Amino acid sequence: FSELSCRPPRSATSTRRCMSGAATRWGAHLAQPLPEARRRCESSAAEGALGCKVSVDVAYRDSFPRMGPDYFLRLAAREGLPAGATVFVATDELDRAWFAPLREQGFGLRFADDLDRAPLLEALSSFPQAVWADVLAILEQVVCAGAPSGFVGSLPSTLSGHVVNVRAVARHAAAASGAAGGAPRPLLFTKLHESCCDARTEQDWVRGGLVGDGEPLPCVAREPWC
């Protein structure tokens, strides 16, 4: 989804897109997108890429470009996010126009630069500026993990995977506390290598229509070394 305005270009890790049903408080923009990031976005758009990301890890180039707005809308429907809900979007996407189909479906979108500026800067200022992007990603995970209405991520992004697991474990603990004999073990994100995909990732890809049931996956599936 859309680029976080205080985030510098990232040369490593994956581009990720996720949205969660959690309202945010309005605040001022932290900064304008960096010129070099914008130039890379324009270059990507000129090449016909779907959306304008700061960087895409080579391991995800077969999957992330296929995750259009319709993919996330289908996952949101399966997750039960109500139409018209206000959702927080944690993302590396530079082009806000990418989200037009989500707004057309009635979702109110909020990003990191919509968060209250004072407490956010206070949190970031406890760390060297060189790691602010990583700290901000952790704060985004906290928002997404605690979203009351649901969460949709871009597996096999590890940021999304961590949120998926935190939410699944919390639901499992709540269910187990009230069930005789405990609750069934949740399906967790378990990617061990960047080119692998696991059962939890496959579940999202099938539900979101990225691949049909039984179709080949754009990753290595269940090899022993995964």
Z-matrix of the N, CA and C atoms (Angstrom, degrees):
N
C 1 1.438
C 2 1.513 1 108.96
N 3 1.267 2 119.68 1 -152.01
C 4 1.455 3 121.26 2 -165.61
C 5 1.531 4 113.54 3 -79.43
N 6 1.317 5 115.85 4 148.64
C 7 1.461 6 122.26 5 -177.73
C 8 1.522 7 111.73 6 -62.14
N 9 1.332 8 116.34 7 137.37
C 10 1.449 9 121.22 8 174.91
C 11 1.522 10 108.25 9 -78.12
N 12 1.311 11 117.52 10 125.13
C 13 1.459 12 120.03 11 -167.83
C 14 1.519 13 113.41 12 -69.01
N 15 1.329 14 118.18 13 -17.68
C 16 1.456 15 118.69 14 179.50
C 17 1.521 16 111.57 15 -99.43
N 18 1.305 17 117.64 16 6.48
C 19 1.461 18 120.91 17 -174.98
C 20 1.521 19 111.13 18 -97.64
N 21 1.341 20 118.23 19 127.20
C 22 1.466 21 120.46 20 175.06
C 23 1.517 22 109.88 21 -75.69
N 24 1.344 23 118.34 22 165.86
C 25 1.457 24 120.09 23 176.64
C 26 1.510 25 111.13 24 -57.63
N 27 1.323 26 116.57 25 141.64
C 28 1.459 27 121.57 26 -178.48
C 29 1.517 28 108.62 27 -109.26
N 30 1.318 29 115.99 28 126.77
C 31 1.464 30 119.89 29 -177.82
C 32 1.515 31 111.83 30 -92.30
N 33 1.319 32 117.26 31 -12.48
C 34 1.461 33 120.31 32 -176.87
C 35 1.518 34 109.27 33 -132.41
N 36 1.306 35 115.43 34 176.49
C 37 1.463 36 126.11 35 -178.36
C 38 1.516 37 110.87 36 63.87
N 39 1.300 38 115.77 37 -178.45
C 40 1.454 39 119.78 38 -170.38
C 41 1.518 40 111.77 39 -97.36
N 42 1.314 41 115.24 40 153.96
C 43 1.452 42 120.12 41 165.31
C 44 1.515 43 107.08 42 -72.67
N 45 1.320 44 116.13 43 139.35
C 46 1.461 45 117.68 44 179.37
C 47 1.514 46 109.70 45 -136.92
N 48 1.290 47 114.83 46 150.10
C 49 1.446 48 121.98 47 175.93
C 50 1.518 49 107.28 48 -132.51
N 51 1.308 50 116.65 49 130.41
C 52 1.459 51 117.65 50 174.88
C 53 1.514 52 108.13 51 -154.39
N 54 1.304 53 115.80 52 153.91
C 55 1.446 54 119.02 53 176.60
C 56 1.515 55 108.54 54 -139.80
N 57 1.324 56 114.87 55 145.98
C 58 1.453 57 119.30 56 -177.46
C 59 1.516 58 109.64 57 -136.08
N 60 1.313 59 115.77 58 152.04
C 61 1.456 60 120.91 59 -177.93
C 62 1.506 61 111.34 60 -81.24
N 63 1.322 62 117.46 61 71.91
C 64 1.452 63 121.51 62 179.78
C 65 1.526 64 108.89 63 -138.65
N 66 1.318 65 117.19 64 124.00
C 67 1.456 66 120.30 65 178.11
C 68 1.521 67 110.44 66 -73.03
N 69 1.336 68 117.03 67 151.46
C 70 1.453 69 121.73 68 178.35
C 71 1.517 70 109.21 69 -123.89
N 72 1.337 71 116.57 70 166.03
C 73 1.453 72 121.97 71 177.62
C 74 1.520 73 108.90 72 -95.48
N 75 1.334 74 116.72 73 144.32
C 76 1.454 75 120.42 74 -176.65
C 77 1.515 76 110.63 75 -75.19
N 78 1.323 77 116.62 76 147.02
C 79 1.460 78 122.41 77 176.68
C 80 1.508 79 109.39 78 -155.73
N 81 1.327 80 116.42 79 174.22
C 82 1.462 81 120.87 80 -179.22
C 83 1.519 82 110.67 81 -75.91
N 84 1.335 83 115.80 82 157.83
C 85 1.458 84 120.34 83 175.10
C 86 1.521 85 109.15 84 -65.30
N 87 1.311 86 117.02 85 138.92
C 88 1.459 87 120.99 86 179.84
C 89 1.521 88 111.16 87 -74.84
N 90 1.299 89 117.49 88 -39.82
C 91 1.461 90 121.51 89 -178.20
C 92 1.515 91 108.09 90 -167.39
N 93 1.307 92 117.45 91 165.29
C 94 1.447 93 121.27 92 173.21
C 95 1.522 94 109.44 93 -82.83
N 96 1.340 95 118.12 94 151.28
C 97 1.463 96 119.47 95 177.18
C 98 1.520 97 110.72 96 -55.09
N 99 1.312 98 116.68 97 139.85
C 100 1.456 99 120.91 98 -177.88
C 101 1.521 100 110.97 99 -63.53
N 102 1.349 101 118.18 100 138.53
C 103 1.466 102 120.50 101 -177.07
C 104 1.523 103 113.41 102 -55.46
N 105 1.344 104 116.83 103 -40.42
C 106 1.457 105 117.82 104 -177.89
C 107 1.521 106 111.46 105 -67.39
N 108 1.330 107 116.97 106 -32.83
C 109 1.464 108 120.04 107 176.37
C 110 1.525 109 110.22 108 -67.75
N 111 1.336 110 116.38 109 -39.67
C 112 1.445 111 119.99 110 178.91
C 113 1.528 112 111.24 111 -65.04
N 114 1.325 113 116.93 112 -39.71
C 115 1.462 114 119.44 113 179.20
C 116 1.516 115 110.14 114 -62.95
N 117 1.323 116 117.16 115 -40.80
C 118 1.454 117 120.22 116 179.17
C 119 1.518 118 110.04 117 -65.17
N 120 1.341 119 116.59 118 -36.53
C 121 1.463 120 120.91 119 177.34
C 122 1.522 121 110.06 120 -62.11
N 123 1.344 122 116.77 121 -47.04
C 124 1.451 123 120.19 122 -178.72
C 125 1.520 124 111.13 123 -63.69
N 126 1.335 125 116.63 124 -37.88
C 127 1.456 126 120.18 125 177.98
C 128 1.515 127 110.81 126 -64.62
N 129 1.341 128 116.13 127 -41.94
C 130 1.457 129 120.91 128 179.13
C 131 1.518 130 110.45 129 -62.83
N 132 1.342 131 116.46 130 -42.87
C 133 1.459 132 120.28 131 -179.09
C 134 1.524 133 110.53 132 -65.39
N 135 1.329 134 116.07 133 -37.40
C 136 1.459 135 119.51 134 -179.85
C 137 1.516 136 112.17 135 -65.19
N 138 1.326 137 115.89 136 -27.49
C 139 1.450 138 120.83 137 179.11
C 140 1.520 139 112.16 138 -84.30
N 141 1.333 140 116.30 139 0.73
C 142 1.455 141 120.47 140 176.48
C 143 1.517 142 114.19 141 85.02
N 144 1.317 143 117.24 142 17.75
C 145 1.463 144 120.33 143 179.98
C 146 1.521 145 109.86 144 -70.02
N 147 1.320 146 116.30 145 152.79
C 148 1.457 147 121.92 146 177.50
C 149 1.514 148 108.40 147 -83.26
N 150 1.320 149 117.51 148 103.24
C 151 1.445 150 120.66 149 -177.96
C 152 1.512 151 110.94 150 83.29
N 153 1.333 152 116.16 151 170.41
C 154 1.467 153 121.46 152 -176.77
C 155 1.517 154 108.49 153 -125.77
N 156 1.313 155 117.11 154 97.33
C 157 1.451 156 121.37 155 -179.99
C 158 1.522 157 110.37 156 -97.44
N 159 1.325 158 115.93 157 156.55
C 160 1.455 159 119.95 158 175.59
C 161 1.513 160 110.27 159 -67.62
N 162 1.304 161 118.04 160 -43.76
C 163 1.457 162 121.78 161 178.60
C 164 1.515 163 109.40 162 -158.02
N 165 1.312 164 116.27 163 151.51
C 166 1.460 165 121.55 164 175.47
C 167 1.516 166 107.56 165 -129.28
N 168 1.318 167 116.43 166 119.36
C 169 1.451 168 120.85 167 178.01
C 170 1.520 169 109.10 168 -59.46
N 171 1.320 170 116.29 169 140.18
C 172 1.465 171 120.87 170 -176.23
C 173 1.523 172 111.77 171 -56.39
N 174 1.330 173 116.87 172 -30.48
C 175 1.466 174 119.87 173 -178.28
C 176 1.521 175 112.69 174 -67.73
N 177 1.359 176 118.01 175 -18.69
C 178 1.452 177 121.15 176 -174.55
C 179 1.528 178 113.43 177 -109.13
N 180 1.325 179 117.49 178 5.64
C 181 1.463 180 119.29 179 -174.42
C 182 1.516 181 112.94 180 -67.75
N 183 1.323 182 118.05 181 -19.26
C 184 1.459 183 120.55 182 177.88
C 185 1.520 184 112.59 183 -88.51
N 186 1.336 185 117.60 184 -12.23
C 187 1.454 186 119.55 185 -175.80
C 188 1.520 187 112.92 186 -114.93
N 189 1.337 188 119.37 187 -49.29
C 190 1.458 189 120.14 188 -175.38
C 191 1.526 190 114.19 189 -59.63
N 192 1.348 191 120.55 190 -41.62
C 193 1.471 192 118.68 191 179.55
C 194 1.519 193 113.57 192 -62.45
N 195 1.327 194 117.43 193 -17.07
C 196 1.461 195 120.95 194 179.92
C 197 1.524 196 112.35 195 -88.38
N 198 1.320 197 116.82 196 -5.67
C 199 1.465 198 121.18 197 -177.81
C 200 1.525 199 109.76 198 -90.99
N 201 1.324 200 116.25 199 80.83
C 202 1.449 201 120.75 200 177.63
C 203 1.516 202 111.97 201 -83.16
N 204 1.330 203 117.83 202 176.76
C 205 1.468 204 120.74 203 179.30
C 206 1.525 205 113.17 204 -54.45
N 207 1.341 206 117.50 205 -37.06
C 208 1.465 207 119.61 206 -179.61
C 209 1.526 208 111.57 207 -61.60
N 210 1.328 209 116.11 208 -34.35
C 211 1.470 210 120.16 209 178.61
C 212 1.524 211 109.95 210 -60.78
N 213 1.332 212 116.76 211 -47.18
C 214 1.461 213 120.27 212 -178.09
C 215 1.522 214 111.72 213 -71.72
N 216 1.328 215 117.23 214 -31.70
C 217 1.456 216 119.42 215 176.35
C 218 1.527 217 110.94 216 -65.85
N 219 1.333 218 117.30 217 -39.97
C 220 1.466 219 119.92 218 177.66
C 221 1.525 220 110.72 219 -64.59
N 222 1.342 221 116.68 220 -42.29
C 223 1.467 222 119.26 221 178.22
C 224 1.528 223 110.69 222 -65.16
N 225 1.340 224 116.96 223 -39.10
C 226 1.463 225 120.38 224 179.22
C 227 1.523 226 110.72 225 -61.81
N 228 1.336 227 116.30 226 -39.78
C 229 1.465 228 119.71 227 178.18
C 230 1.522 229 110.46 228 -64.89
N 231 1.335 230 117.13 229 -41.63
C 232 1.472 231 120.42 230 178.79
C 233 1.523 232 111.30 231 -66.47
N 234 1.337 233 115.90 232 -32.38
C 235 1.462 234 120.65 233 179.72
C 236 1.522 235 111.60 234 -76.25
N 237 1.323 236 116.60 235 -18.60
C 238 1.458 237 120.18 236 179.86
C 239 1.512 238 114.28 237 88.06
N 240 1.345 239 117.92 238 18.07
C 241 1.460 240 119.73 239 176.03
C 242 1.523 241 108.81 240 -66.37
N 243 1.321 242 118.85 241 122.20
C 244 1.469 243 120.39 242 -175.28
C 245 1.524 244 111.90 243 -70.87
N 246 1.320 245 116.45 244 144.17
C 247 1.457 246 121.19 245 175.63
C 248 1.520 247 109.29 246 -59.36
N 249 1.318 248 116.44 247 137.30
C 250 1.455 249 120.78 248 -178.79
C 251 1.513 250 114.03 249 87.20
N 252 1.333 251 117.39 250 0.44
C 253 1.461 252 120.24 251 -179.81
C 254 1.525 253 110.77 252 -69.62
N 255 1.315 254 116.36 253 151.35
C 256 1.459 255 121.82 254 171.78
C 257 1.522 256 107.50 255 -87.82
N 258 1.322 257 117.05 256 123.47
C 259 1.458 258 120.94 257 -177.34
C 260 1.525 259 110.44 258 -122.66
N 261 1.303 260 115.31 259 145.81
C 262 1.458 261 121.98 260 175.40
C 263 1.532 262 108.12 261 -94.45
N 264 1.329 263 116.81 262 131.46
C 265 1.455 264 122.24 263 -177.12
C 266 1.529 265 109.18 264 -112.30
N 267 1.312 266 116.93 265 119.22
C 268 1.468 267 123.00 266 175.53
C 269 1.522 268 107.01 267 -102.80
N 270 1.333 269 117.67 268 121.86
C 271 1.457 270 118.72 269 -166.57
C 272 1.514 271 114.05 270 -161.04
N 273 1.334 272 114.88 271 163.90
C 274 1.459 273 123.33 272 169.75
C 275 1.519 274 111.91 273 -110.45
N 276 1.328 275 117.77 274 0.21
C 277 1.456 276 121.44 275 -176.04
C 278 1.530 277 111.20 276 -65.26
N 279 1.325 278 116.94 277 132.96
C 280 1.458 279 121.52 278 -177.18
C 281 1.526 280 113.63 279 -89.03
N 282 1.305 281 118.06 280 -27.41
C 283 1.455 282 121.41 281 -172.04
C 284 1.523 283 110.21 282 -98.31
N 285 1.335 284 117.19 283 107.01
C 286 1.467 285 120.47 284 -179.07
C 287 1.528 286 112.00 285 -65.21
N 288 1.319 287 117.10 286 -23.02
C 289 1.463 288 119.76 287 178.30
C 290 1.529 289 111.47 288 -64.30
N 291 1.339 290 116.72 289 -19.89
C 292 1.459 291 121.14 290 178.34
C 293 1.525 292 111.18 291 -57.54
N 294 1.339 293 115.99 292 -26.07
C 295 1.462 294 120.76 293 -174.11
C 296 1.520 295 114.03 294 -91.26
N 297 1.336 296 117.55 295 2.17
C 298 1.467 297 120.54 296 -176.69
C 299 1.535 298 112.96 297 -52.49
N 300 1.351 299 119.65 298 -43.85
C 301 1.475 300 118.68 299 179.71
C 302 1.528 301 113.05 300 -61.55
N 303 1.334 302 117.23 301 -30.58
C 304 1.466 303 119.39 302 178.61
C 305 1.519 304 110.22 303 -71.03
N 306 1.331 305 116.61 304 -41.46
C 307 1.461 306 119.49 305 177.39
C 308 1.525 307 110.74 306 -65.56
N 309 1.326 308 115.89 307 -36.77
C 310 1.475 309 119.48 308 179.54
C 311 1.525 310 111.58 309 -63.55
N 312 1.316 311 116.74 310 -25.34
C 313 1.464 312 121.45 311 176.61
C 314 1.527 313 112.09 312 -85.38
N 315 1.334 314 116.53 313 2.38
C 316 1.459 315 120.52 314 173.53
C 317 1.519 316 115.75 315 98.50
N 318 1.324 317 118.12 316 -1.06
C 319 1.459 318 118.95 317 180.00
C 320 1.526 319 110.19 318 -73.08
N 321 1.331 320 115.33 319 136.29
C 322 1.455 321 121.11 320 172.13
C 323 1.518 322 108.42 321 -92.18
N 324 1.320 323 117.83 322 114.88
C 325 1.462 324 122.10 323 -171.95
C 326 1.517 325 111.08 324 -97.26
N 327 1.322 326 116.14 325 134.49
C 328 1.456 327 123.13 326 176.10
C 329 1.521 328 108.20 327 -128.74
N 330 1.332 329 116.30 328 142.54
C 331 1.459 330 122.63 329 -177.00
C 332 1.530 331 109.28 330 -123.57
N 333 1.322 332 115.79 331 179.53
C 334 1.459 333 120.09 332 -178.69
C 335 1.522 334 111.79 333 -60.05
N 336 1.337 335 117.84 334 -33.49
C 337 1.454 336 118.32 335 -179.80
C 338 1.521 337 112.57 336 -79.22
N 339 1.335 338 117.70 337 5.07
C 340 1.454 339 122.16 338 170.83
C 341 1.524 340 111.73 339 -98.71
N 342 1.310 341 117.94 340 -5.52
C 343 1.453 342 121.37 341 178.56
C 344 1.524 343 110.02 342 -73.47
N 345 1.327 344 116.89 343 157.63
C 346 1.454 345 120.26 344 176.78
C 347 1.518 346 109.94 345 -57.20
N 348 1.311 347 116.59 346 127.91
C 349 1.458 348 120.62 347 -173.28
C 350 1.526 349 112.54 348 -69.15
N 351 1.337 350 117.35 349 -43.79
C 352 1.467 351 119.89 350 -172.64
C 353 1.530 352 112.94 351 -61.11
N 354 1.339 353 119.79 352 -54.47
C 355 1.464 354 118.59 353 -179.90
C 356 1.522 355 113.08 354 -66.17
N 357 1.350 356 117.01 355 -31.01
C 358 1.457 357 119.34 356 178.97
C 359 1.522 358 110.57 357 -67.09
N 360 1.330 359 117.10 358 -45.53
C 361 1.461 360 119.94 359 178.27
C 362 1.528 361 111.30 360 -66.23
N 363 1.322 362 116.71 361 -33.71
C 364 1.466 363 119.79 362 177.20
C 365 1.527 364 110.63 363 -62.92
N 366 1.337 365 115.43 364 -41.85
C 367 1.465 366 118.82 365 178.90
C 368 1.520 367 111.15 366 -66.92
N 369 1.333 368 116.47 367 -44.45
C 370 1.462 369 120.15 368 -178.35
C 371 1.522 370 112.18 369 -66.35
N 372 1.336 371 116.89 370 -35.14
C 373 1.457 372 120.23 371 -174.39
C 374 1.523 373 112.93 372 -69.22
N 375 1.325 374 117.32 373 -9.68
C 376 1.464 375 120.28 374 175.81
C 377 1.521 376 112.18 375 -76.88
N 378 1.350 377 116.79 376 -4.73
C 379 1.458 378 121.66 377 -176.37
C 380 1.520 379 109.72 378 -128.79
N 381 1.332 380 118.05 379 157.55
C 382 1.463 381 120.08 380 174.62
C 383 1.532 382 110.25 381 -59.29
N 384 1.316 383 116.84 382 144.33
C 385 1.454 384 120.26 383 -176.38
C 386 1.524 385 112.01 384 -60.70
N 387 1.343 386 116.63 385 -26.45
C 388 1.460 387 119.51 386 -178.91
C 389 1.526 388 112.48 387 -62.38
N 390 1.338 389 117.98 388 -22.66
C 391 1.471 390 120.24 389 -178.66
C 392 1.523 391 111.98 390 -109.63
N 393 1.319 392 117.91 391 12.56
C 394 1.465 393 120.05 392 -179.94
C 395 1.525 394 111.98 393 -58.62
N 396 1.327 395 117.68 394 -38.25
C 397 1.470 396 119.50 395 179.98
C 398 1.518 397 110.89 396 -60.12
N 399 1.342 398 116.79 397 -40.78
C 400 1.460 399 119.96 398 -179.57
C 401 1.523 400 111.29 399 -71.05
N 402 1.342 401 116.66 400 -39.01
C 403 1.465 402 119.80 401 178.19
C 404 1.525 403 109.96 402 -64.76
N 405 1.326 404 116.25 403 -42.04
C 406 1.463 405 119.68 404 178.39
C 407 1.526 406 110.72 405 -61.30
N 408 1.324 407 117.07 406 -39.47
C 409 1.467 408 120.16 407 178.01
C 410 1.526 409 110.72 408 -61.56
N 411 1.339 410 117.40 409 -38.06
C 412 1.467 411 120.67 410 177.66
C 413 1.529 412 110.21 411 -65.46
N 414 1.336 413 116.67 412 -42.55
C 415 1.461 414 119.77 413 178.30
C 416 1.527 415 111.02 414 -62.95
N 417 1.327 416 116.26 415 -38.28
C 418 1.463 417 119.82 416 176.41
C 419 1.527 418 110.79 417 -62.52
N 420 1.320 419 116.17 418 -39.33
C 421 1.462 420 119.50 419 178.03
C 422 1.521 421 111.19 420 -61.97
N 423 1.329 422 116.44 421 -38.52
C 424 1.468 423 120.28 422 178.99
C 425 1.528 424 109.92 423 -62.35
N 426 1.339 425 116.53 424 -44.32
C 427 1.468 426 120.16 425 178.93
C 428 1.529 427 110.23 426 -61.19
N 429 1.330 428 116.06 427 -48.02
C 430 1.470 429 120.16 428 -176.65
C 431 1.526 430 111.84 429 -67.61
N 432 1.330 431 116.50 430 -37.61
C 433 1.466 432 119.73 431 -178.36
C 434 1.525 433 111.55 432 -65.95
N 435 1.329 434 116.58 433 -31.32
C 436 1.459 435 119.82 434 -177.67
C 437 1.510 436 114.56 435 -98.06
N 438 1.334 437 118.02 436 6.57
C 439 1.467 438 120.54 437 -177.74
C 440 1.524 439 110.48 438 -62.08
N 441 1.324 440 118.33 439 125.80
C 442 1.468 441 119.71 440 -174.83
C 443 1.519 442 115.36 441 -73.68
N 444 1.340 443 117.95 442 -25.09
C 445 1.459 444 119.78 443 -171.64
C 446 1.516 445 114.42 444 -96.25
N 447 1.338 446 118.04 445 -12.94
C 448 1.451 447 119.56 446 -179.77
C 449 1.509 448 112.29 447 140.26
N 450 1.328 449 115.58 448 175.57
C 451 1.459 450 121.39 449 -177.76
C 452 1.523 451 109.57 450 -149.01
N 453 1.332 452 115.99 451 138.94
C 454 1.458 453 123.22 452 175.16
C 455 1.516 454 107.18 453 -128.44
N 456 1.340 455 117.42 454 128.44
C 457 1.453 456 120.78 455 -177.06
C 458 1.511 457 112.85 456 -126.42
N 459 1.330 458 114.63 457 -179.00
C 460 1.467 459 121.34 458 -177.74
C 461 1.523 460 109.86 459 -114.67
N 462 1.319 461 116.38 460 60.61
C 463 1.463 462 119.72 461 176.14
C 464 1.522 463 109.56 462 -57.24
N 465 1.349 464 118.05 463 138.08
C 466 1.460 465 128.70 464 17.10
C 467 1.520 466 116.01 465 -95.43
N 468 1.331 467 119.00 466 30.34
C 469 1.451 468 120.28 467 171.51
C 470 1.525 469 109.30 468 -57.31
N 471 1.326 470 116.68 469 130.94
C 472 1.468 471 119.48 470 -178.68
C 473 1.522 472 111.56 471 -70.69
N 474 1.349 473 118.08 472 -28.01
C 475 1.459 474 119.24 473 175.01
C 476 1.521 475 109.86 474 -63.76
N 477 1.328 476 116.23 475 -47.96
C 478 1.461 477 119.74 476 176.98
C 479 1.524 478 110.85 477 -62.90
N 480 1.325 479 116.20 478 -40.66
C 481 1.456 480 120.01 479 -178.98
C 482 1.513 481 112.67 480 -61.37
N 483 1.333 482 116.95 481 -39.09
C 484 1.465 483 119.58 482 178.12
C 485 1.521 484 110.55 483 -64.07
N 486 1.323 485 117.53 484 -42.76
C 487 1.461 486 120.59 485 179.00
C 488 1.527 487 110.47 486 -63.95
N 489 1.331 488 116.56 487 -44.13
C 490 1.470 489 120.76 488 177.81
C 491 1.527 490 110.21 489 -55.15
N 492 1.328 491 116.90 490 -45.44
C 493 1.464 492 120.04 491 -177.03
C 494 1.523 493 112.29 492 -69.02
N 495 1.335 494 117.46 493 -42.54
C 496 1.468 495 120.35 494 179.05
C 497 1.520 496 110.23 495 -59.79
N 498 1.318 497 116.10 496 -44.57
C 499 1.463 498 119.59 497 -179.08
C 500 1.527 499 111.13 498 -67.68
N 501 1.337 500 117.02 499 -40.37
C 502 1.466 501 120.57 500 -179.56
C 503 1.526 502 111.27 501 -64.96
N 504 1.326 503 117.00 502 -42.93
C 505 1.465 504 120.32 503 179.91
C 506 1.528 505 110.49 504 -65.74
N 507 1.342 506 117.03 505 -39.81
C 508 1.463 507 119.80 506 178.81
C 509 1.528 508 110.82 507 -63.35
N 510 1.337 509 116.84 508 -43.44
C 511 1.468 510 119.64 509 177.98
C 512 1.522 511 110.90 510 -64.30
N 513 1.337 512 116.24 511 -39.77
C 514 1.455 513 119.94 512 -179.89
C 515 1.522 514 111.08 513 -63.76
N 516 1.328 515 116.60 514 -42.59
C 517 1.466 516 120.19 515 179.65
C 518 1.525 517 111.04 516 -63.30
N 519 1.332 518 116.18 517 -40.70
C 520 1.460 519 119.31 518 179.73
C 521 1.529 520 111.21 519 -66.63
N 522 1.336 521 116.60 520 -40.11
C 523 1.462 522 120.25 521 179.73
C 524 1.516 523 111.44 522 -69.79
N 525 1.341 524 116.15 523 -39.48
C 526 1.468 525 120.01 524 -177.61
C 527 1.515 526 111.93 525 -66.74
N 528 1.330 527 116.17 526 -31.50
C 529 1.466 528 119.10 527 -177.65
C 530 1.515 529 112.24 528 -67.96
N 531 1.334 530 116.92 529 -23.17
C 532 1.456 531 119.38 530 -178.72
C 533 1.505 532 114.14 531 -112.47
N 534 1.343 533 116.99 532 9.84
C 535 1.465 534 119.46 533 -177.21
C 536 1.520 535 110.62 534 -117.92
N 537 1.303 536 115.62 535 133.97
C 538 1.458 537 120.37 536 176.47
C 539 1.523 538 109.24 537 -67.71
N 540 1.306 539 117.46 538 126.38
C 541 1.451 540 120.98 539 -179.81
C 542 1.513 541 113.91 540 82.62
N 543 1.358 542 116.93 541 5.00
C 544 1.457 543 120.31 542 177.57
C 545 1.521 544 112.71 543 84.95
N 546 1.309 545 115.78 544 -176.89
C 547 1.465 546 122.21 545 -178.23
C 548 1.520 547 109.47 546 -115.69
N 549 1.354 548 118.40 547 156.21
C 550 1.463 549 120.31 548 178.10
C 551 1.528 550 111.34 549 -59.19
N 552 1.317 551 116.05 550 146.31
C 553 1.462 552 120.74 551 179.81
C 554 1.527 553 109.73 552 -63.37
N 555 1.338 554 118.22 553 132.09
C 556 1.467 555 119.49 554 -178.86
C 557 1.520 556 111.44 555 -73.21
N 558 1.340 557 115.54 556 155.90
C 559 1.457 558 121.30 557 175.45
C 560 1.524 559 107.87 558 -81.74
N 561 1.330 560 116.81 559 113.54
C 562 1.457 561 121.87 560 -175.10
C 563 1.522 562 111.63 561 -104.36
N 564 1.321 563 115.33 562 156.39
C 565 1.450 564 122.93 563 173.27
C 566 1.524 565 107.95 564 -73.98
N 567 1.345 566 117.28 565 124.52
C 568 1.469 567 120.03 566 -172.39
C 569 1.526 568 112.28 567 -135.42
N 570 1.331 569 117.53 568 36.93
C 571 1.455 570 119.73 569 -179.92
C 572 1.530 571 109.62 570 -67.26
N 573 1.340 572 116.67 571 125.60
C 574 1.453 573 121.56 572 -178.42
C 575 1.523 574 112.29 573 -109.10
N 576 1.326 575 117.58 574 -11.51
C 577 1.460 576 121.21 575 179.08
C 578 1.520 577 107.56 576 -145.55
N 579 1.344 578 117.01 577 145.92
C 580 1.458 579 120.42 578 -171.94
C 581 1.520 580 114.15 579 -60.81
N 582 1.327 581 117.70 580 -26.07
C 583 1.467 582 119.32 581 -178.21
C 584 1.526 583 112.71 582 -94.99
N 585 1.329 584 117.86 583 4.11
C 586 1.461 585 121.55 584 -179.12
C 587 1.529 586 111.03 585 -95.05
N 588 1.310 587 115.80 586 157.05
C 589 1.456 588 119.95 587 167.55
C 590 1.523 589 107.81 588 -129.90
N 591 1.307 590 115.22 589 145.84
C 592 1.458 591 120.91 590 -174.98
C 593 1.526 592 109.51 591 -111.22
N 594 1.321 593 115.91 592 178.99
C 595 1.465 594 120.78 593 -175.33
C 596 1.523 595 111.99 594 -64.31
N 597 1.348 596 117.04 595 -34.82
C 598 1.472 597 119.12 596 -179.85
C 599 1.527 598 110.95 597 -68.80
N 600 1.336 599 117.32 598 -38.82
C 601 1.454 600 121.02 599 175.91
C 602 1.527 601 110.53 600 -64.53
N 603 1.318 602 115.99 601 -45.19
C 604 1.463 603 120.74 602 179.44
C 605 1.525 604 110.73 603 -59.05
N 606 1.321 605 117.35 604 -38.26
C 607 1.461 606 121.26 605 179.44
C 608 1.529 607 110.81 606 -59.20
N 609 1.336 608 117.24 607 -46.78
C 610 1.459 609 120.43 608 179.19
C 611 1.520 610 111.24 609 -64.48
N 612 1.329 611 116.78 610 -42.87
C 613 1.463 612 120.12 611 -176.72
C 614 1.519 613 111.78 612 -63.47
N 615 1.328 614 117.36 613 -36.77
C 616 1.464 615 120.68 614 177.71
C 617 1.527 616 110.11 615 -72.80
N 618 1.332 617 117.05 616 -45.86
C 619 1.462 618 120.45 617 -179.66
C 620 1.527 619 112.07 618 -63.31
N 621 1.338 620 116.20 619 -35.12
C 622 1.454 621 119.96 620 -178.47
C 623 1.512 622 113.66 621 -86.51
N 624 1.330 623 117.41 622 -2.79
C 625 1.453 624 120.63 623 178.45
C 626 1.514 625 114.39 624 79.54
N 627 1.341 626 117.31 625 14.27
C 628 1.463 627 119.61 626 176.76
C 629 1.522 628 110.20 627 -65.47
N 630 1.321 629 116.17 628 -37.88
C 631 1.459 630 122.87 629 174.00
C 632 1.525 631 107.64 630 -137.27
N 633 1.308 632 116.54 631 153.94
C 634 1.449 633 120.51 632 174.16
C 635 1.518 634 110.52 633 -80.90
N 636 1.302 635 117.07 634 157.74
C 637 1.461 636 121.24 635 179.55
C 638 1.528 637 109.56 636 -59.59
N 639 1.328 638 116.95 637 120.02
C 640 1.453 639 121.59 638 -179.37
C 641 1.514 640 114.58 639 93.28
N 642 1.346 641 117.94 640 -9.04
C 643 1.454 642 120.51 641 178.16
C 644 1.532 643 110.66 642 -75.23
N 645 1.345 644 117.05 643 155.74
C 646 1.467 645 119.92 644 176.80
C 647 1.520 646 111.17 645 -60.77
N 648 1.306 647 116.06 646 143.66
C 649 1.457 648 121.73 647 179.34
C 650 1.521 649 110.33 648 -94.04
N 651 1.341 650 118.30 649 147.45
C 652 1.471 651 120.87 650 178.40
C 653 1.521 652 112.20 651 -79.37
N 654 1.314 653 116.06 652 48.98
C 655 1.463 654 122.04 653 178.80
C 656 1.526 655 107.25 654 -167.78
N 657 1.304 656 116.99 655 176.77
C 658 1.453 657 121.72 656 176.60
C 659 1.517 658 108.47 657 -83.86
N 660 1.313 659 117.05 658 123.12
C 661 1.451 660 120.69 659 -174.51
C 662 1.523 661 112.09 660 -105.97
N 663 1.301 662 115.39 661 116.51
C 664 1.462 663 123.23 662 167.75
C 665 1.525 664 114.20 663 56.32
N 666 1.299 665 118.81 664 32.61
C 667 1.454 666 120.04 665 169.65
C 668 1.536 667 109.22 666 -69.70
N 669 1.340 668 118.46 667 149.71
C 670 1.468 669 118.94 668 -177.37
C 671 1.515 670 113.64 669 -55.04
N 672 1.347 671 117.60 670 -35.22
C 673 1.457 672 119.17 671 -177.33
C 674 1.528 673 112.57 672 -76.17
N 675 1.339 674 116.96 673 -10.36
C 676 1.463 675 119.24 674 176.30
C 677 1.534 676 110.10 675 -74.21
